[in-house]
Amino acid sequence: MTTDDRTGLPLASGTRREPETKSTTTWLAALMTWVQKPRIQDLFRALLYASPALVIFILFTYVPFIRSIWLSLHITNIQGDPAKWNGIDYYLRILALDGSGRTEYLTSIGMSFQYALMVVPLGIIIGLGLAMLATAKVRGIQVYRTIYTSSIAISLASAGVIWALIYNPSTGTLNWLVDLLQLDSPSLLTSNRTSMAAVAVMSIWSGLGFNFIITLAGIQAIPQDLYESAAIDGAGGWHAFRFITLPLLGPTLLFLVVINTIGSLQAFTQFHLLTQGQSPNVFVYETFKSFWYENRYGFASAMSLVLFAILLILTIIQYRGLNNRVHYQ
């Protein structure tokens, strides 16, 4: 009589025994075979070497990011813990879609874009011009290259202190410009007409060393044979710059556009040091005030995520829009 292996009871006539499942030994053998593959071993070895950086990256990037998403959907208490579900109301409030008619946060986003439009194009153009000058084969050009890159060795906080002294009316450095523009305030930083431009000038100077070095490296990577061939064909300096230098600098300029745009929209230190919360208020500074001064941790988290979404979308648009015009070879 046939019995069931699991219960020991006799099986009814015509009943078929269930097929046996794979044993643990079979699974272990298959797992060992998979682990012993060279590609899998290389993957485990790479993860082992990268594990310290991955742990730090996860703890200080992904965990805060996920927590920010969670906090942005709640009203928080004074300790920063979620107290009440709020849904997407914070996002509607930031984008002025909540029906309240208040647009100060949407206005601050516009101020951030206005600041970026001032800093990014001028910073790249000036860096490109200085890089072209630094390629000139003249005596002592290394000295000029050192001068052009000097701003990269100065931190943004130190640069902010330096320019705060320059803009300070008590030093008298730029009082002539205040009189020339006929401003209603003693300083360029306290006038609504010039405060944004004043901060932009400081940011352009501070980022000039980085733009110069990257652009100079891109120019030096262009083969000199192309310029020699163009000179033989009768091309002048302007035509060589337009048809050789600019096209082959496409990847470098695309990189600078993306990096400078991200940095400009995330600008905080220069506004904190120069304007100290006075007009204009860019979006990042409004986020700072919501977090540190108002203790609205959920709202500040929503603002940071809105900024992340803006930067992500803008980077994708820039890459897809400009990448087709970039020559990589």
C-alpha positions as CSV (number, residue, x, y, z in Angstrom):
1,M,0.0,0.0,0.0
2,T,1.3,3.4,-0.9
3,T,1.5,5.9,1.9
4,D,2.0,9.7,2.1
5,D,5.6,10.5,3.0
6,R,4.6,13.6,5.0
7,T,1.6,12.2,7.0
8,G,2.2,8.4,6.9
9,L,-1.4,7.8,6.0
10,P,-2.3,5.5,3.1
11,L,-3.1,7.1,-0.2
12,A,-6.4,6.5,-1.8
13,S,-6.4,4.4,-5.0
14,G,-5.7,6.4,-8.0
15,T,-4.0,9.2,-6.0
16,R,-0.6,10.2,-7.3
17,R,2.2,11.1,-5.0
18,E,3.3,14.8,-5.2
19,P,6.7,15.3,-6.8
20,E,9.5,15.9,-4.3
21,T,10.8,19.5,-4.1
22,K,14.4,20.3,-4.6
23,S,16.5,19.5,-1.6
24,T,18.6,22.1,0.2
25,T,21.7,20.5,-1.1
26,T,20.6,21.2,-4.7
27,W,19.9,24.8,-3.9
28,L,23.3,25.3,-2.2
29,A,25.1,23.7,-5.1
30,A,23.3,26.0,-7.6
31,L,24.1,29.0,-5.4
32,M,27.8,28.0,-5.1
33,T,28.0,27.6,-8.9
34,W,26.5,31.1,-9.4
35,V,28.8,32.6,-6.9
36,Q,31.9,31.1,-8.5
37,K,31.2,32.8,-11.8
38,P,34.1,35.3,-12.5
39,R,31.7,38.2,-13.1
40,I,29.9,37.6,-9.8
41,Q,33.2,37.3,-8.0
42,D,34.4,40.6,-9.5
43,L,31.1,42.2,-8.5
44,F,31.4,41.1,-4.9
45,R,35.1,42.2,-4.8
46,A,34.1,45.6,-6.2
47,L,31.3,46.0,-3.6
48,L,33.7,45.0,-0.8
49,Y,36.2,47.7,-1.8
50,A,33.5,50.3,-2.3
51,S,31.6,49.4,0.9
52,P,33.0,52.2,3.1
53,A,32.0,54.8,0.5
54,L,28.6,53.1,-0.1
55,V,27.8,53.1,3.6
56,I,28.7,56.8,4.0
57,F,26.7,57.6,0.8
58,I,23.7,55.7,2.0
59,L,23.7,57.1,5.5
60,F,24.3,60.7,4.5
61,T,22.4,60.8,1.1
62,Y,19.7,58.3,0.6
63,V,18.5,58.1,4.2
64,P,18.2,61.9,4.6
65,F,16.5,62.0,1.2
66,I,13.9,59.4,2.0
67,R,13.3,61.1,5.4
68,S,12.9,64.4,3.7
69,I,10.2,62.9,1.5
70,W,8.4,61.5,4.5
71,L,8.7,64.8,6.5
72,S,7.4,66.8,3.5
73,L,4.1,65.0,3.8
74,H,3.6,65.8,7.5
75,I,3.3,68.7,9.9
76,T,6.1,68.3,12.3
77,N,6.5,69.2,16.0
78,I,9.3,71.3,17.4
79,Q,11.6,68.3,17.6
80,G,11.2,67.7,13.9
81,D,9.1,64.5,14.2
82,P,6.0,63.9,12.1
83,A,2.9,65.0,14.1
84,K,0.1,65.2,11.5
85,W,-0.4,63.9,8.0
86,N,-0.5,66.9,5.5
87,G,-0.4,65.2,2.1
88,I,0.8,67.4,-0.7
89,D,-0.5,70.7,0.8
90,Y,3.1,72.0,1.3
91,Y,3.9,71.5,-2.4
92,L,0.7,73.3,-3.4
93,R,1.6,76.1,-1.0
94,I,5.1,76.5,-2.5
95,L,3.8,76.5,-6.1
96,A,0.9,78.9,-5.2
97,L,-1.7,76.3,-6.1
98,D,-3.4,76.2,-2.7
99,G,-5.8,79.1,-3.5
100,S,-4.4,81.4,-0.8
101,G,-3.1,83.9,-3.4
102,R,0.3,84.1,-1.7
103,T,3.2,83.8,-4.2
104,E,6.3,84.7,-2.1
105,Y,7.8,81.3,-2.6
106,L,7.1,81.1,-6.3
107,T,8.6,84.6,-6.5
108,S,11.7,83.4,-4.8
109,I,12.0,80.7,-7.4
110,G,11.9,83.3,-10.0
111,M,14.6,85.3,-8.2
112,S,16.8,82.3,-8.2
113,F,16.4,81.9,-12.0
114,Q,17.1,85.6,-12.4
115,Y,20.3,85.2,-10.4
116,A,21.4,82.2,-12.4
117,L,20.8,84.0,-15.7
118,M,23.2,86.7,-14.4
119,V,25.9,84.4,-13.1
120,V,26.1,81.5,-15.5
121,P,26.5,83.1,-19.0
122,L,28.8,85.9,-17.8
123,G,30.9,83.5,-15.7
124,I,31.5,81.1,-18.6
125,I,32.1,83.9,-21.2
126,I,34.7,85.6,-19.0
127,G,36.3,82.3,-18.1
128,L,36.5,81.4,-21.9
129,G,38.0,84.8,-22.7
130,L,40.7,84.5,-20.0
131,A,41.5,81.0,-21.1
132,M,42.0,82.2,-24.7
133,L,44.3,84.9,-23.4
134,A,46.2,82.3,-21.3
135,T,47.0,80.3,-24.4
136,A,49.0,83.1,-25.9
137,K,52.6,82.3,-26.3
138,V,54.1,85.3,-24.6
139,R,56.7,85.7,-21.9
140,G,55.5,85.3,-18.3
141,I,52.1,83.8,-19.3
142,Q,52.4,81.4,-16.3
143,V,52.1,84.4,-14.0
144,Y,48.8,85.5,-15.6
145,R,47.5,81.9,-15.3
146,T,48.2,81.9,-11.6
147,I,46.4,85.3,-11.2
148,Y,43.4,84.0,-13.1
149,T,43.1,80.9,-10.9
150,S,43.7,82.7,-7.6
151,S,40.0,82.9,-6.8
152,I,39.6,79.2,-6.7
153,A,41.8,79.0,-3.6
154,I,39.5,81.4,-1.7
155,S,36.5,79.9,0.0
156,L,33.1,81.3,-0.7
157,A,32.7,82.5,2.9
158,S,36.1,84.3,2.7
159,A,35.1,85.8,-0.6
160,G,31.8,87.0,0.9
161,V,33.6,88.8,3.7
162,I,36.0,90.4,1.3
163,W,33.2,91.7,-1.0
164,A,31.1,92.8,2.0
165,L,33.9,95.1,2.9
166,I,34.2,96.3,-0.7
167,Y,30.4,97.1,-0.8
168,N,30.5,98.6,2.6
169,P,29.8,102.4,2.2
170,S,32.2,103.2,5.1
171,T,35.2,102.0,3.1
172,G,34.2,104.4,0.2
173,T,35.4,101.9,-2.4
174,L,32.2,102.0,-4.5
175,N,30.6,105.2,-3.3
176,W,31.3,106.7,-6.7
177,L,29.2,104.0,-8.4
178,V,26.4,104.6,-5.9
179,D,26.4,108.3,-6.8
180,L,26.7,107.5,-10.5
181,L,23.6,105.3,-10.4
182,Q,21.8,107.8,-8.2
183,L,20.6,105.1,-5.7
184,D,18.4,105.9,-2.8
185,S,20.5,103.9,-0.4
186,P,24.2,104.2,0.6
187,S,25.2,100.7,-0.6
188,L,24.7,98.6,-3.6
189,L,23.6,95.7,-1.4
190,T,20.7,97.6,0.2
191,S,19.2,98.9,-3.0
192,N,16.5,96.7,-4.7
193,R,17.9,97.9,-8.0
194,T,21.4,96.6,-7.6
195,S,21.5,94.1,-4.7
196,M,21.0,91.1,-7.0
197,A,23.6,92.3,-9.5
198,A,26.1,93.0,-6.6
199,V,25.8,89.5,-5.3
200,A,26.1,88.1,-8.9
201,V,29.4,90.0,-9.4
202,M,30.8,88.5,-6.3
203,S,29.7,85.0,-7.4
204,I,31.2,85.4,-10.9
205,W,34.5,86.5,-9.4
206,S,34.4,83.6,-7.0
207,G,33.7,81.0,-9.7
208,L,36.1,82.5,-12.2
209,G,39.0,80.3,-11.3
210,F,37.1,77.1,-11.7
211,N,35.6,78.2,-15.1
212,F,39.1,79.3,-16.2
213,I,40.8,76.0,-15.4
214,I,38.2,73.8,-16.9
215,T,38.0,75.9,-20.1
216,L,41.8,76.1,-20.4
217,A,42.1,72.3,-20.1
218,G,39.5,71.9,-22.8
219,I,41.4,74.3,-25.1
220,Q,44.7,72.6,-24.5
221,A,43.2,69.2,-25.4
222,I,42.4,70.5,-29.0
223,P,45.0,69.1,-31.4
224,Q,47.3,71.9,-32.7
225,D,47.3,70.3,-36.2
226,L,43.8,71.6,-36.7
227,Y,44.9,75.2,-36.2
228,E,48.0,74.7,-38.4
229,S,45.8,73.3,-41.2
230,A,43.4,76.2,-40.8
231,A,46.3,78.7,-41.0
232,I,47.6,77.1,-44.2
233,D,44.1,77.5,-45.7
234,G,44.1,81.2,-44.8
235,A,41.9,81.1,-41.7
236,G,42.4,84.0,-39.3
237,G,42.2,84.0,-35.5
238,W,38.4,84.6,-35.4
239,H,37.6,81.9,-37.9
240,A,39.8,79.4,-36.1
241,F,38.1,80.3,-32.8
242,R,34.6,80.1,-34.4
243,F,35.0,76.9,-36.4
244,I,37.6,75.0,-34.4
245,T,37.8,76.1,-30.8
246,L,34.1,76.6,-30.0
247,P,32.8,73.4,-31.6
248,L,35.5,71.2,-30.0
249,L,34.9,73.0,-26.6
250,G,31.3,71.8,-26.7
251,P,31.6,69.0,-24.1
252,T,33.5,71.4,-21.8
253,L,31.0,74.2,-22.2
254,L,28.1,71.8,-21.6
255,F,29.7,70.6,-18.4
256,L,30.2,74.2,-17.2
257,V,26.6,75.2,-18.1
258,V,25.2,72.3,-16.1
259,I,27.5,72.7,-13.1
260,N,27.2,76.5,-12.9
261,T,23.4,76.3,-13.2
262,I,23.2,73.9,-10.3
263,G,25.5,75.9,-8.2
264,S,23.7,79.2,-8.9
265,L,20.3,77.8,-8.1
266,Q,21.7,76.4,-4.8
267,A,23.5,79.7,-3.9
268,F,23.1,80.5,-0.2
269,T,26.4,81.6,1.4
270,Q,26.8,84.8,-0.7
271,F,23.3,85.9,0.1
272,H,23.6,85.1,3.7
273,L,26.8,87.1,4.1
274,L,26.1,90.0,1.8
275,T,22.3,90.6,2.1
276,Q,21.7,88.9,5.5
277,G,18.1,88.0,4.6
278,Q,17.2,91.3,3.1
279,S,15.7,91.6,-0.4
280,P,16.2,89.7,-2.7
281,N,15.4,86.4,-1.2
282,V,16.3,83.4,-3.4
283,F,14.6,80.1,-2.9
284,V,17.4,78.4,-1.0
285,Y,17.5,81.2,1.5
286,E,13.7,80.9,2.0
287,T,14.3,77.2,2.7
288,F,16.9,78.1,5.3
289,K,14.6,80.5,7.0
290,S,11.7,78.0,7.1
291,F,14.0,75.4,8.7
292,W,16.2,77.3,11.2
293,Y,14.1,80.4,12.1
294,E,10.5,79.1,11.8
295,N,11.2,75.4,12.7
296,R,8.9,74.3,9.9
297,Y,10.8,71.1,9.1
298,G,8.2,69.5,7.0
299,F,7.7,72.6,4.9
300,A,11.5,73.1,4.5
301,S,11.8,69.5,3.4
302,A,9.1,70.0,0.7
303,M,11.0,73.1,-0.5
304,S,14.2,71.2,-0.8
305,L,12.5,68.5,-2.8
306,V,11.0,71.1,-5.1
307,L,14.5,72.5,-5.7
308,F,15.7,69.0,-6.4
309,A,13.0,68.4,-8.9
310,I,13.7,71.8,-10.6
311,L,17.5,71.0,-10.8
312,L,16.8,67.5,-12.2
313,I,14.3,68.7,-14.9
314,L,16.6,71.6,-15.8
315,T,19.6,69.4,-16.1
316,I,17.8,66.9,-18.3
317,I,16.5,69.8,-20.5
318,Q,20.0,71.2,-20.8
319,Y,21.6,67.9,-21.6
320,R,19.1,66.9,-24.2
321,G,18.8,70.4,-25.7
322,L,22.6,71.1,-26.0
323,N,24.0,67.6,-26.4
324,N,23.0,67.4,-30.1
325,R,25.1,70.4,-30.7
326,V,28.2,69.1,-28.9
327,H,31.1,67.5,-30.9
328,Y,32.9,64.9,-28.9
329,Q,35.5,64.1,-31.5
